[in-house]
């Protein structure tokens, strides 16, 4: 009848509406499920965005670390070149001192040859050592003992200075400064100060030798009647110069050994510092990873 035809027309309209607009056919349950799924997808999107930002931050940190490592390598290379140059200068100084010692030895041999008589015999005044020679050597020993005591006092002052610097570093670290940069600057400054002090000592020794040479090159006084006494005094002076040269050469060798020990100690400390920096970077990475 007419109701059936109206119902059929109504159903056809409903089907047409559903085909044109699929949302009209969604049930409340499907809508709730779709909403929950959408929220889940949004949460996943936010998580992925955070991870993406963290990855980029880690990449930027790696780039900064690579730049720092390259800077450290360049600085280490420069320090190595400076140390090599310093070693070459030390070798040149040692060679110069040895040449001076050889010249002095040749001059002493010439003096001995001049003191020899025309018959090939040595004058009686050269037969035994004059007692003043022992006094001169004893004075030289006392002089070097005083120099050694002064060096020990200087070392004590340097240790006190280093202690003060360490206290200042501790206070600076408490204030929030960088540990690695502070350690590098302090080690480099201490190394430079120690090398400068050693160079100053060596220059002082060279100055003493130059003064002795100038005093020896000065015009000699008028000869006295006693030729044996003058020869003995000249021999004493030359023995004193020879002893000073030998002591100076020993001092240079000791200073070279100390410099080599300081270089090896610096290299070992640099290796320890690099290992500590690596451990620090690993710990920082772990902390950031745990924070994420």
FISE-706857 format. One record per residue (C-alpha): residue number from 1; residue in one letter; chain; y, x negated, z negated. Coordinates in nm, 3 decimals. Layout:
FISE-706857
kelum k->NUM	r->A	c->A	north->Y	east->X	up->Z
...
//
This chain:
FISE-706857
kelum k->1	r->X	c->A	north->0.000	east->0.000	up->0.000
kelum k->2	r->X	c->A	north->0.365	east->-0.099	up->-0.030
kelum k->3	r->X	c->A	north->0.316	east->-0.292	up->-0.361
kelum k->4	r->X	c->A	north->0.058	east->-0.515	up->-0.202
kelum k->5	r->X	c->A	north->0.288	east->-0.596	up->0.087
kelum k->6	r->X	c->A	north->0.576	east->-0.670	up->-0.154
kelum k->7	r->X	c->A	north->0.350	east->-0.896	up->-0.364
kelum k->8	r->X	c->A	north->0.235	east->-1.080	up->-0.052
kelum k->9	r->X	c->A	north->0.596	east->-1.128	up->0.059
kelum k->10	r->X	c->A	north->0.689	east->-1.250	up->-0.291
kelum k->11	r->X	c->A	north->0.399	east->-1.498	up->-0.298
kelum k->12	r->X	c->A	north->0.491	east->-1.628	up->0.046
kelum k->13	r->X	c->A	north->0.849	east->-1.686	up->-0.075
kelum k->14	r->X	c->A	north->0.719	east->-1.865	up->-0.386
kelum k->15	r->X	c->A	north->0.496	east->-2.089	up->-0.173
kelum k->16	r->X	c->A	north->0.788	east->-2.164	up->0.058
kelum k->17	r->X	c->A	north->1.011	east->-2.254	up->-0.238
kelum k->18	r->X	c->A	north->0.740	east->-2.482	up->-0.384
kelum k->19	r->X	c->A	north->0.690	east->-2.654	up->-0.050
kelum k->20	r->X	c->A	north->1.065	east->-2.709	up->-0.007
kelum k->21	r->X	c->A	north->1.122	east->-2.821	up->-0.372
kelum k->22	r->X	c->A	north->0.816	east->-2.980	up->-0.536
kelum k->23	r->X	c->A	north->0.994	east->-3.000	up->-0.872
kelum k->24	r->X	c->A	north->0.970	east->-2.625	up->-0.907
kelum k->25	r->X	c->A	north->0.593	east->-2.654	up->-0.927
kelum k->26	r->X	c->A	north->0.595	east->-2.913	up->-1.217
kelum k->27	r->X	c->A	north->0.458	east->-2.785	up->-1.543
kelum k->28	r->X	c->A	north->0.611	east->-2.874	up->-1.883
kelum k->29	r->X	c->A	north->0.311	east->-3.095	up->-1.969
kelum k->30	r->X	c->A	north->0.344	east->-3.289	up->-1.646
kelum k->31	r->X	c->A	north->0.716	east->-3.325	up->-1.711
kelum k->32	r->X	c->A	north->0.653	east->-3.466	up->-2.061
kelum k->33	r->X	c->A	north->0.394	east->-3.711	up->-1.925
kelum k->34	r->X	c->A	north->0.632	east->-3.818	up->-1.652
kelum k->35	r->X	c->A	north->0.913	east->-3.869	up->-1.904
kelum k->36	r->X	c->A	north->0.690	east->-4.084	up->-2.129
kelum k->37	r->X	c->A	north->0.582	east->-4.289	up->-1.829
kelum k->38	r->X	c->A	north->0.945	east->-4.338	up->-1.727
kelum k->39	r->X	c->A	north->1.037	east->-4.460	up->-2.076
kelum k->40	r->X	c->A	north->0.744	east->-4.703	up->-2.069
kelum k->41	r->X	c->A	north->0.856	east->-4.839	up->-1.734
kelum k->42	r->X	c->A	north->1.211	east->-4.879	up->-1.861
kelum k->43	r->X	c->A	north->1.085	east->-5.074	up->-2.165
kelum k->44	r->X	c->A	north->0.879	east->-5.301	up->-1.940
kelum k->45	r->X	c->A	north->1.183	east->-5.355	up->-1.720
kelum k->46	r->X	c->A	north->1.396	east->-5.457	up->-2.018
kelum k->47	r->X	c->A	north->1.120	east->-5.694	up->-2.139
kelum k->48	r->X	c->A	north->1.094	east->-5.854	up->-1.796
kelum k->49	r->X	c->A	north->1.472	east->-5.893	up->-1.781
kelum k->50	r->X	c->A	north->1.473	east->-6.070	up->-2.120
kelum k->51	r->X	c->A	north->1.192	east->-6.300	up->-2.009
kelum k->52	r->X	c->A	north->1.379	east->-6.376	up->-1.690
kelum k->53	r->X	c->A	north->1.691	east->-6.469	up->-1.886
kelum k->54	r->X	c->A	north->1.485	east->-6.685	up->-2.124
kelum k->55	r->X	c->A	north->1.324	east->-6.867	up->-1.831
kelum k->56	r->X	c->A	north->1.662	east->-6.938	up->-1.677
kelum k->57	r->X	c->A	north->1.796	east->-7.058	up->-2.014
kelum k->58	r->X	c->A	north->1.494	east->-7.288	up->-2.049
kelum k->59	r->X	c->A	north->1.555	east->-7.417	up->-1.697
kelum k->60	r->X	c->A	north->1.919	east->-7.492	up->-1.779
kelum k->61	r->X	c->A	north->1.807	east->-7.673	up->-2.095
kelum k->62	r->X	c->A	north->1.556	east->-7.879	up->-1.896
kelum k->63	r->X	c->A	north->1.827	east->-7.975	up->-1.649
kelum k->64	r->X	c->A	north->2.056	east->-8.081	up->-1.934
kelum k->65	r->X	c->A	north->1.773	east->-8.284	up->-2.090
kelum k->66	r->X	c->A	north->1.705	east->-8.454	up->-1.757
kelum k->67	r->X	c->A	north->2.072	east->-8.544	up->-1.729
kelum k->68	r->X	c->A	north->2.065	east->-8.690	up->-2.081
kelum k->69	r->X	c->A	north->1.748	east->-8.886	up->-2.005
kelum k->70	r->X	c->A	north->1.903	east->-9.031	up->-1.692
kelum k->71	r->X	c->A	north->2.211	east->-9.128	up->-1.889
kelum k->72	r->X	c->A	north->1.995	east->-9.295	up->-2.154
kelum k->73	r->X	c->A	north->1.800	east->-9.481	up->-1.888
kelum k->74	r->X	c->A	north->2.121	east->-9.602	up->-1.726
kelum k->75	r->X	c->A	north->2.261	east->-9.714	up->-2.060
kelum k->76	r->X	c->A	north->1.934	east->-9.890	up->-2.148
kelum k->77	r->X	c->A	north->1.944	east->-10.066	up->-1.812
kelum k->78	r->X	c->A	north->2.300	east->-10.181	up->-1.876
kelum k->79	r->X	c->A	north->2.206	east->-10.304	up->-2.224
kelum k->80	r->X	c->A	north->1.909	east->-10.491	up->-2.079
kelum k->81	r->X	c->A	north->2.133	east->-10.658	up->-1.822
kelum k->82	r->X	c->A	north->2.379	east->-10.753	up->-2.097
kelum k->83	r->X	c->A	north->2.096	east->-10.896	up->-2.308
kelum k->84	r->X	c->A	north->1.968	east->-11.097	up->-2.010
kelum k->85	r->X	c->A	north->2.317	east->-11.232	up->-1.951
kelum k->86	r->X	c->A	north->2.347	east->-11.321	up->-2.320
kelum k->87	r->X	c->A	north->2.012	east->-11.500	up->-2.305
kelum k->88	r->X	c->A	north->2.125	east->-11.699	up->-2.002
kelum k->89	r->X	c->A	north->2.445	east->-11.794	up->-2.182
kelum k->90	r->X	c->A	north->2.241	east->-11.905	up->-2.484
kelum k->91	r->X	c->A	north->2.017	east->-12.117	up->-2.262
kelum k->92	r->X	c->A	north->2.322	east->-12.272	up->-2.098
kelum k->93	r->X	c->A	north->2.469	east->-12.350	up->-2.441
kelum k->94	r->X	c->A	north->2.140	east->-12.507	up->-2.553
kelum k->95	r->X	c->A	north->2.131	east->-12.722	up->-2.240
kelum k->96	r->X	c->A	north->2.491	east->-12.829	up->-2.298
kelum k->97	r->X	c->A	north->2.412	east->-12.926	up->-2.658
kelum k->98	r->X	c->A	north->2.107	east->-13.122	up->-2.545
kelum k->99	r->X	c->A	north->2.316	east->-13.304	up->-2.284
kelum k->100	r->X	c->A	north->2.572	east->-13.390	up->-2.549
kelum k->101	r->X	c->A	north->2.295	east->-13.515	up->-2.776
kelum k->102	r->X	c->A	north->2.151	east->-13.727	up->-2.493
kelum k->103	r->X	c->A	north->2.495	east->-13.876	up->-2.423
kelum k->104	r->X	c->A	north->2.538	east->-13.959	up->-2.789
kelum k->105	r->X	c->A	north->2.192	east->-14.118	up->-2.799
kelum k->106	r->X	c->A	north->2.272	east->-14.333	up->-2.496
kelum k->107	r->X	c->A	north->2.600	east->-14.442	up->-2.652
kelum k->108	r->X	c->A	north->2.415	east->-14.533	up->-2.969
kelum k->109	r->X	c->A	north->2.165	east->-14.738	up->-2.768
kelum k->110	r->X	c->A	north->2.451	east->-14.918	up->-2.595
kelum k->111	r->X	c->A	north->2.607	east->-14.996	up->-2.931
kelum k->112	r->X	c->A	north->2.276	east->-15.137	up->-3.052
kelum k->113	r->X	c->A	north->2.256	east->-15.349	up->-2.738
kelum k->114	r->X	c->A	north->2.612	east->-15.474	up->-2.794
kelum k->115	r->X	c->A	north->2.533	east->-15.555	up->-3.156
kelum k->116	r->X	c->A	north->2.243	east->-15.776	up->-3.039
kelum k->117	r->X	c->A	north->2.335	east->-16.145	up->-3.030
kelum k->118	r->X	c->A	north->2.335	east->-16.369	up->-2.718
kelum k->119	r->X	c->A	north->1.998	east->-16.518	up->-2.818
kelum k->120	r->X	c->A	north->1.837	east->-16.175	up->-2.815
kelum k->121	r->X	c->A	north->1.827	east->-16.145	up->-3.194
kelum k->122	r->X	c->A	north->1.984	east->-15.871	up->-3.394
kelum k->123	r->X	c->A	north->2.259	east->-15.977	up->-3.630
kelum k->124	r->X	c->A	north->2.161	east->-16.000	up->-3.997
kelum k->125	r->X	c->A	north->2.391	east->-15.713	up->-4.083
kelum k->126	r->X	c->A	north->2.156	east->-15.479	up->-3.889
kelum k->127	r->X	c->A	north->1.846	east->-15.595	up->-4.073
kelum k->128	r->X	c->A	north->1.876	east->-15.339	up->-4.350
kelum k->129	r->X	c->A	north->2.052	east->-15.014	up->-4.405
kelum k->130	r->X	c->A	north->2.377	east->-15.037	up->-4.592
kelum k->131	r->X	c->A	north->2.390	east->-14.834	up->-4.913
kelum k->132	r->X	c->A	north->2.683	east->-14.633	up->-4.778
kelum k->133	r->X	c->A	north->2.450	east->-14.477	up->-4.517
kelum k->134	r->X	c->A	north->2.256	east->-14.298	up->-4.789
kelum k->135	r->X	c->A	north->2.579	east->-14.172	up->-4.936
kelum k->136	r->X	c->A	north->2.693	east->-14.044	up->-4.597
kelum k->137	r->X	c->A	north->2.363	east->-13.865	up->-4.536
kelum k->138	r->X	c->A	north->2.374	east->-13.722	up->-4.886
kelum k->139	r->X	c->A	north->2.727	east->-13.596	up->-4.815
kelum k->140	r->X	c->A	north->2.603	east->-13.447	up->-4.488
kelum k->141	r->X	c->A	north->2.317	east->-13.275	up->-4.672
kelum k->142	r->X	c->A	north->2.562	east->-13.136	up->-4.926
kelum k->143	r->X	c->A	north->2.782	east->-13.019	up->-4.639
kelum k->144	r->X	c->A	north->2.496	east->-12.833	up->-4.474
kelum k->145	r->X	c->A	north->2.389	east->-12.688	up->-4.810
kelum k->146	r->X	c->A	north->2.742	east->-12.555	up->-4.857
kelum k->147	r->X	c->A	north->2.735	east->-12.417	up->-4.502
kelum k->148	r->X	c->A	north->2.403	east->-12.249	up->-4.575
kelum k->149	r->X	c->A	north->2.542	east->-12.096	up->-4.894
kelum k->150	r->X	c->A	north->2.845	east->-11.970	up->-4.701
kelum k->151	r->X	c->A	north->2.614	east->-11.820	up->-4.438
kelum k->152	r->X	c->A	north->2.415	east->-11.644	up->-4.710
kelum k->153	r->X	c->A	north->2.736	east->-11.506	up->-4.859
kelum k->154	r->X	c->A	north->2.840	east->-11.386	up->-4.515
kelum k->155	r->X	c->A	north->2.502	east->-11.219	up->-4.473
kelum k->156	r->X	c->A	north->2.543	east->-11.047	up->-4.811
kelum k->157	r->X	c->A	north->2.885	east->-10.918	up->-4.703
kelum k->158	r->X	c->A	north->2.733	east->-10.791	up->-4.379
kelum k->159	r->X	c->A	north->2.459	east->-10.612	up->-4.572
kelum k->160	r->X	c->A	north->2.720	east->-10.448	up->-4.794
kelum k->161	r->X	c->A	north->2.910	east->-10.340	up->-4.484
kelum k->162	r->X	c->A	north->2.593	east->-10.193	up->-4.334
kelum k->163	r->X	c->A	north->2.525	east->-10.010	up->-4.659
kelum k->164	r->X	c->A	north->2.874	east->-9.859	up->-4.649
kelum k->165	r->X	c->A	north->2.823	east->-9.757	up->-4.286
kelum k->166	r->X	c->A	north->2.492	east->-9.592	up->-4.374
kelum k->167	r->X	c->A	north->2.659	east->-9.393	up->-4.649
kelum k->168	r->X	c->A	north->2.927	east->-9.283	up->-4.407
kelum k->169	r->X	c->A	north->2.656	east->-9.180	up->-4.161
kelum k->170	r->X	c->A	north->2.483	east->-8.972	up->-4.428
kelum k->171	r->X	c->A	north->2.810	east->-8.799	up->-4.507
kelum k->172	r->X	c->A	north->2.870	east->-8.740	up->-4.136
kelum k->173	r->X	c->A	north->2.522	east->-8.595	up->-4.093
kelum k->174	r->X	c->A	north->2.586	east->-8.362	up->-4.383
kelum k->175	r->X	c->A	north->2.895	east->-8.250	up->-4.196
kelum k->176	r->X	c->A	north->2.682	east->-8.144	up->-3.895
kelum k->177	r->X	c->A	north->2.706	east->-8.430	up->-3.644
kelum k->178	r->X	c->A	north->2.433	east->-8.516	up->-3.391
kelum k->179	r->X	c->A	north->2.162	east->-8.748	up->-3.528
kelum k->180	r->X	c->A	north->2.062	east->-8.914	up->-3.202
kelum k->181	r->X	c->A	north->2.414	east->-8.995	up->-3.084
kelum k->182	r->X	c->A	north->2.513	east->-9.128	up->-3.424
kelum k->183	r->X	c->A	north->2.205	east->-9.352	up->-3.446
kelum k->184	r->X	c->A	north->2.261	east->-9.492	up->-3.099
kelum k->185	r->X	c->A	north->2.629	east->-9.568	up->-3.160
kelum k->186	r->X	c->A	north->2.557	east->-9.726	up->-3.499
kelum k->187	r->X	c->A	north->2.275	east->-9.946	up->-3.371
kelum k->188	r->X	c->A	north->2.480	east->-10.063	up->-3.074
kelum k->189	r->X	c->A	north->2.784	east->-10.139	up->-3.292
kelum k->190	r->X	c->A	north->2.574	east->-10.332	up->-3.546
kelum k->191	r->X	c->A	north->2.415	east->-10.533	up->-3.267
kelum k->192	r->X	c->A	north->2.752	east->-10.618	up->-3.116
kelum k->193	r->X	c->A	north->2.896	east->-10.720	up->-3.456
kelum k->194	r->X	c->A	north->2.601	east->-10.946	up->-3.535
kelum k->195	r->X	c->A	north->2.613	east->-11.115	up->-3.194
kelum k->196	r->X	c->A	north->2.990	east->-11.163	up->-3.228
kelum k->197	r->X	c->A	north->2.945	east->-11.325	up->-3.570
kelum k->198	r->X	c->A	north->2.678	east->-11.560	up->-3.434
kelum k->199	r->X	c->A	north->2.901	east->-11.656	up->-3.141
kelum k->200	r->X	c->A	north->3.187	east->-11.725	up->-3.383
kelum k->201	r->X	c->A	north->2.963	east->-11.953	up->-3.588
kelum k->202	r->X	c->A	north->2.851	east->-12.140	up->-3.278
kelum k->203	r->X	c->A	north->3.210	east->-12.182	up->-3.163
kelum k->204	r->X	c->A	north->3.300	east->-12.320	up->-3.507
kelum k->205	r->X	c->A	north->3.019	east->-12.573	up->-3.479
kelum k->206	r->X	c->A	north->3.137	east->-12.673	up->-3.131
kelum k->207	r->X	c->A	north->3.487	east->-12.718	up->-3.270
kelum k->208	r->X	c->A	north->3.356	east->-12.949	up->-3.543
kelum k->209	r->X	c->A	north->3.173	east->-13.160	up->-3.285
kelum k->210	r->X	c->A	north->3.487	east->-13.177	up->-3.069
kelum k->211	r->X	c->A	north->3.690	east->-13.294	up->-3.369
kelum k->212	r->X	c->A	north->3.435	east->-13.563	up->-3.446
kelum k->213	r->X	c->A	north->3.445	east->-13.681	up->-3.085
kelum k->214	r->X	c->A	north->3.823	east->-13.686	up->-3.086
kelum k->215	r->X	c->A	north->3.821	east->-13.888	up->-3.408
kelum k->216	r->X	c->A	north->3.574	east->-14.130	up->-3.254
kelum k->217	r->X	c->A	north->3.776	east->-14.159	up->-2.933
kelum k->218	r->X	c->A	north->4.093	east->-14.244	up->-3.130
kelum k->219	r->X	c->A	north->4.209	east->-14.610	up->-3.111
kelum k->220	r->X	c->A	north->4.024	east->-14.824	up->-3.360
kelum k->221	r->X	c->A	north->4.220	east->-15.021	up->-3.625
kelum k->222	r->X	c->A	north->4.269	east->-15.396	up->-3.611
kelum k->223	r->X	c->A	north->3.945	east->-15.589	up->-3.663
kelum k->224	r->X	c->A	north->3.891	east->-15.730	up->-4.007
kelum k->225	r->X	c->A	north->3.741	east->-16.072	up->-4.068
kelum k->226	r->X	c->A	north->3.416	east->-15.932	up->-4.197
kelum k->227	r->X	c->A	north->3.236	east->-15.834	up->-3.872
kelum k->228	r->X	c->A	north->2.920	east->-15.719	up->-4.049
kelum k->229	r->X	c->A	north->3.107	east->-15.460	up->-4.255
kelum k->230	r->X	c->A	north->3.276	east->-15.315	up->-3.944
kelum k->231	r->X	c->A	north->2.942	east->-15.296	up->-3.762
kelum k->232	r->X	c->A	north->2.786	east->-15.127	up->-4.063
kelum k->233	r->X	c->A	north->3.068	east->-14.872	up->-4.085
kelum k->234	r->X	c->A	north->3.040	east->-14.804	up->-3.709
kelum k->235	r->X	c->A	north->2.664	east->-14.760	up->-3.743
kelum k->236	r->X	c->A	north->2.719	east->-14.523	up->-4.035
kelum k->237	r->X	c->A	north->2.965	east->-14.318	up->-3.831
kelum k->238	r->X	c->A	north->2.726	east->-14.301	up->-3.536
kelum k->239	r->X	c->A	north->2.436	east->-14.208	up->-3.761
kelum k->240	r->X	c->A	north->2.651	east->-13.938	up->-3.911
kelum k->241	r->X	c->A	north->2.740	east->-13.806	up->-3.565
kelum k->242	r->X	c->A	north->2.373	east->-13.817	up->-3.467
kelum k->243	r->X	c->A	north->2.273	east->-13.629	up->-3.782
kelum k->244	r->X	c->A	north->2.541	east->-13.368	up->-3.716
kelum k->245	r->X	c->A	north->2.419	east->-13.330	up->-3.357
kelum k->246	r->X	c->A	north->2.061	east->-13.289	up->-3.472
kelum k->247	r->X	c->A	north->2.160	east->-13.038	up->-3.736
kelum k->248	r->X	c->A	north->2.368	east->-12.852	up->-3.480
kelum k->249	r->X	c->A	north->2.073	east->-12.842	up->-3.237
kelum k->250	r->X	c->A	north->1.846	east->-12.714	up->-3.516
kelum k->251	r->X	c->A	north->2.106	east->-12.454	up->-3.603
kelum k->252	r->X	c->A	north->2.128	east->-12.341	up->-3.241
kelum k->253	r->X	c->A	north->1.750	east->-12.315	up->-3.222
kelum k->254	r->X	c->A	north->1.738	east->-12.112	up->-3.542
kelum k->255	r->X	c->A	north->2.013	east->-11.886	up->-3.415
kelum k->256	r->X	c->A	north->1.822	east->-11.845	up->-3.087
kelum k->257	r->X	c->A	north->1.510	east->-11.747	up->-3.281
kelum k->258	r->X	c->A	north->1.710	east->-11.499	up->-3.486
kelum k->259	r->X	c->A	north->1.863	east->-11.353	up->-3.170
kelum k->260	r->X	c->A	north->1.518	east->-11.315	up->-3.016
kelum k->261	r->X	c->A	north->1.390	east->-11.150	up->-3.335
kelum k->262	r->X	c->A	north->1.687	east->-10.915	up->-3.334
kelum k->263	r->X	c->A	north->1.625	east->-10.829	up->-2.970
kelum k->264	r->X	c->A	north->1.258	east->-10.751	up->-3.036
kelum k->265	r->X	c->A	north->1.355	east->-10.548	up->-3.341
kelum k->266	r->X	c->A	north->1.608	east->-10.357	up->-3.135
kelum k->267	r->X	c->A	north->1.346	east->-10.284	up->-2.868
kelum k->268	r->X	c->A	north->1.100	east->-10.158	up->-3.130
kelum k->269	r->X	c->A	north->1.371	east->-9.943	up->-3.290
kelum k->270	r->X	c->A	north->1.465	east->-9.809	up->-2.947
kelum k->271	r->X	c->A	north->1.103	east->-9.714	up->-2.882
kelum k->272	r->X	c->A	north->1.083	east->-9.542	up->-3.220
kelum k->273	r->X	c->A	north->1.407	east->-9.362	up->-3.146
kelum k->274	r->X	c->A	north->1.274	east->-9.241	up->-2.811
kelum k->275	r->X	c->A	north->0.953	east->-9.114	up->-2.974
kelum k->276	r->X	c->A	north->1.155	east->-8.936	up->-3.243
kelum k->277	r->X	c->A	north->1.375	east->-8.779	up->-2.976
kelum k->278	r->X	c->A	north->1.067	east->-8.655	up->-2.792
kelum k->279	r->X	c->A	north->0.931	east->-8.507	up->-3.114
kelum k->280	r->X	c->A	north->1.268	east->-8.346	up->-3.182
kelum k->281	r->X	c->A	north->1.275	east->-8.190	up->-2.834
kelum k->282	r->X	c->A	north->0.921	east->-8.060	up->-2.881
kelum k->283	r->X	c->A	north->1.012	east->-7.909	up->-3.217
kelum k->284	r->X	c->A	north->1.324	east->-7.748	up->-3.071
kelum k->285	r->X	c->A	north->1.118	east->-7.602	up->-2.789
kelum k->286	r->X	c->A	north->0.864	east->-7.464	up->-3.038
kelum k->287	r->X	c->A	north->1.141	east->-7.315	up->-3.251
kelum k->288	r->X	c->A	north->1.298	east->-7.144	up->-2.950
kelum k->289	r->X	c->A	north->0.958	east->-7.021	up->-2.840
kelum k->290	r->X	c->A	north->0.894	east->-6.875	up->-3.185
kelum k->291	r->X	c->A	north->1.238	east->-6.715	up->-3.187
kelum k->292	r->X	c->A	north->1.161	east->-6.545	up->-2.856
//
